[in-house]
Amino acid sequence: MAQIEEVDSGMESLTASSKDLTPEKIRSGSDDEDDLSDEDLDETLAERLMGLGEMFPESVRNITYSLVTGTYQGIKGLYSFGRVATWLFFSSSVILFAPVIFEVERAQMQEMQRSQQKQVLLGPNSAVSGTMGLLPPVPR
């Protein structure tokens, strides 16, 4: 039987860090490498979105930007218009209806004062039977 010589590949003489770069290690995808790659990817959400935006054509990015800014400006404009319209509506209604409300209250107060005056002058039953004295008596 022939004797087989073991040939040294030279892998044992390499340092520990260079052993990790062997094709077998790279294909296996060790957990240590995954942990390091997660630590290296400390990106914010904005940075990731900017990176994803680069994969779209310039025209798509411009249209999206225009759509988002237009929507923002539209909502802002509607809110501003709503504030102005609400202020105009309520201030105008106060100016238009306040005098009417005050006049109705004044008329009610005058009527109540007349009723009290009549009650003081003619007695407590006269205020209730104010119109009964003008009608002819009912025949029996």
DRENBA-624274 format. One record per residue (C-alpha): residue number from 1; residue in three letters; chain; x, y, z. Coordinates in steps of 0.05 Angstrom, whole numbers, plus 5000, padded with zeros to 4 digits. Example, Ala and Ser with C-alpha at 12.3 -4.5 7.8 and 13.67 -1.06 7.14 Angstrom:
<atoms>
    nr   rest   kette   east   north     up
     1    ALA       A   5246    4910   5156
     2    SER       A   5273    4979   5143
</atoms>
This chain:
<atoms>
    nr   rest   kette   east   north     up
     1    MET       A   5000    5000   5000
     2    ALA       A   5026    5068   4981
     3    GLN       A   5036    5119   5033
     4    ILE       A   4997    5185   5025
     5    GLU       A   5034    5247   5044
     6    GLU       A   4995    5300   5080
     7    VAL       A   5006    5366   5047
     8    ASP       A   5003    5427   5092
     9    SER       A   4954    5477   5062
    10    GLY       A   4984    5533   5103
    11    MET       A   4918    5550   5136
    12    GLU       A   4944    5535   5206
    13    SER       A   4999    5585   5200
    14    LEU       A   4950    5642   5185
    15    THR       A   4926    5689   5240
    16    ALA       A   4856    5681   5269
    17    SER       A   4827    5740   5231
    18    SER       A   4850    5715   5164
    19    LYS       A   4819    5646   5178
    20    ASP       A   4751    5679   5181
    21    LEU       A   4757    5701   5109
    22    THR       A   4760    5631   5080
    23    PRO       A   4707    5615   5028
    24    GLU       A   4675    5564   5074
    25    LYS       A   4666    5616   5129
    26    ILE       A   4639    5668   5080
    27    ARG       A   4588    5619   5051
    28    SER       A   4565    5595   5120
    29    GLY       A   4549    5666   5143
    30    SER       A   4569    5660   5215
    31    ASP       A   4529    5695   5270
    32    ASP       A   4588    5739   5290
    33    GLU       A   4588    5772   5222
    34    ASP       A   4513    5785   5225
    35    ASP       A   4520    5818   5292
    36    LEU       A   4574    5863   5266
    37    SER       A   4535    5883   5205
    38    ASP       A   4474    5901   5248
    39    GLU       A   4518    5946   5290
    40    ASP       A   4546    5980   5228
    41    LEU       A   4477    5996   5200
    42    ASP       A   4457    6049   5251
    43    GLU       A   4414    6088   5202
    44    THR       A   4355    6132   5217
    45    LEU       A   4289    6124   5181
    46    ALA       A   4302    6187   5141
    47    GLU       A   4370    6160   5117
    48    ARG       A   4338    6094   5096
    49    LEU       A   4282    6130   5058
    50    MET       A   4334    6174   5023
    51    GLY       A   4372    6111   5003
    52    LEU       A   4309    6078   4977
    53    GLY       A   4290    6141   4939
    54    GLU       A   4353    6135   4897
    55    MET       A   4327    6072   4864
    56    PHE       A   4270    6110   4831
    57    PRO       A   4279    6154   4770
    58    GLU       A   4285    6229   4779
    59    SER       A   4216    6242   4747
    60    VAL       A   4181    6196   4797
    61    ARG       A   4217    6230   4855
    62    ASN       A   4198    6299   4829
    63    ILE       A   4125    6280   4820
    64    THR       A   4122    6249   4890
    65    TYR       A   4155    6311   4920
    66    SER       A   4105    6357   4884
    67    LEU       A   4047    6314   4906
    68    VAL       A   4068    6313   4979
    69    THR       A   4084    6387   4983
    70    GLY       A   4020    6405   4945
    71    THR       A   3979    6364   4993
    72    TYR       A   4013    6396   5053
    73    GLN       A   4002    6466   5025
    74    GLY       A   3929    6450   5009
    75    ILE       A   3914    6425   5079
    76    LYS       A   3948    6485   5108
    77    GLY       A   3908    6531   5063
    78    LEU       A   3842    6497   5080
    79    TYR       A   3857    6503   5154
    80    SER       A   3872    6577   5147
    81    PHE       A   3809    6589   5106
    82    GLY       A   3768    6551   5158
    83    ARG       A   3794    6595   5213
    84    VAL       A   3779    6659   5175
    85    ALA       A   3710    6635   5154
    86    THR       A   3692    6615   5225
    87    TRP       A   3714    6682   5252
    88    LEU       A   3674    6720   5199
    89    PHE       A   3611    6678   5210
    90    PHE       A   3609    6684   5285
    91    SER       A   3629    6757   5289
    92    SER       A   3578    6776   5235
    93    SER       A   3523    6737   5270
    94    VAL       A   3538    6772   5336
    95    ILE       A   3536    6840   5301
    96    LEU       A   3471    6824   5264
    97    PHE       A   3431    6786   5317
    98    ALA       A   3454    6819   5382
    99    PRO       A   3411    6882   5372
   100    VAL       A   3350    6839   5358
   101    ILE       A   3361    6797   5421
   102    PHE       A   3371    6860   5462
   103    GLU       A   3306    6891   5436
   104    VAL       A   3266    6828   5451
   105    GLU       A   3294    6827   5521
   106    ARG       A   3278    6901   5530
   107    ALA       A   3206    6890   5506
   108    GLN       A   3198    6831   5554
   109    MET       A   3225    6873   5612
   110    GLN       A   3177    6930   5596
   111    GLU       A   3118    6882   5593
   112    MET       A   3138    6852   5660
   113    GLN       A   3145    6922   5691
   114    ARG       A   3075    6941   5665
   115    SER       A   3047    6877   5694
   116    GLN       A   3079    6892   5762
   117    GLN       A   3054    6964   5761
   118    LYS       A   2984    6941   5745
   119    GLN       A   2987    6889   5801
   120    VAL       A   3009    6942   5852
   121    LEU       A   2955    6993   5831
   122    LEU       A   2895    6947   5821
   123    GLY       A   2910    6888   5867
   124    PRO       A   2936    6817   5857
   125    ASN       A   2875    6790   5818
   126    SER       A   2875    6846   5766
   127    ALA       A   2940    6823   5733
   128    VAL       A   2910    6754   5719
   129    SER       A   2842    6779   5696
   130    GLY       A   2867    6837   5654
   131    THR       A   2819    6829   5595
   132    MET       A   2759    6801   5634
   133    GLY       A   2734    6871   5653
   134    LEU       A   2724    6891   5581
   135    LEU       A   2679    6833   5561
   136    PRO       A   2605    6834   5577
   137    PRO       A   2582    6786   5631
   138    VAL       A   2559    6718   5609
   139    PRO       A   2482    6708   5615
   140    ARG       A   2457    6654   5661
</atoms>
